Amino acid sequence: MLFNTTYKNEDYQTESKHFVGKAFSFFETIKMGSIGSSRLMIAEFSQKLHPKNRVASEINYANIELRPKGIIVHFTNRLERYAWVIPYYRLVTYNTRTFSIHAEGHFIKLAKNKMYKNNKKFIDKMIDLKNQSLNLEYYDG
């Protein structure tokens, strides 16, 4: 689900808590190390996630926030801020020339540049949390 979070959005607050859980507590954040990525450069959006007034030459950035039952991808367009709420059971990632996050038939492709390399440990943590949340131990040999 995509929400415009430029201003306070009650729908975003309730839906994000329902689908991906409340934000981690202060002590859980310290224990985990970090629950948010630094910024990542967006290479491409799917049509639904494409902001209506986006300028083609503009460089957009995103960051990922971990929650107990999913992630929230935050990104900006000009002065507007958006949040894409993705439960772990709908999250699919692909690691090709770009790192892409897919859910509900939509995607964001993130460029694999220096920013991606700085976030590699965070992305590995995100995938581990997804596997723990979904209890996918049968894939382990």
C-alpha positions, 0 to 999 in steps of 0.5 A: 500500500502506498501512502503520501506521508508528506503531512500527518496521515492517519490511514498510514498510521493505522494500516502500517501498524496493522500490516507490518507492526509497531515500530521497534522499541528503543531497546530492540533497536539497540539490540538489532543494531539499526532498523533503517537503511541509509539512502539508496538511489532509485533506478526505476519505479513501477507504474503505480509507484511512479509519482504523478508529477515526477521530473524525468531528470530528477534523482530520487532516493529511498530508504528502508525501515524494518518493522516486526512483520514487514518493511516500509520503503520511504521515498521522496518526489520533489517536496512530497514523501511517500511510504510503501508498506510491504508485509514480509509475506508479500515481499520479494527481492531480486538481486540482478544488475539492480536490487529490486523490491517487489510486492503486489505486482509493483516494484522499485529498482535500486541502483547498485552503486556505493550507496548500495554497498554501504547498505549491504549488511542492512539488506542481508539483515532485512532478508534474514528477518523476513526468513525468520518471520515466515519460518522458512527453515525448510530451505536450510540444508 
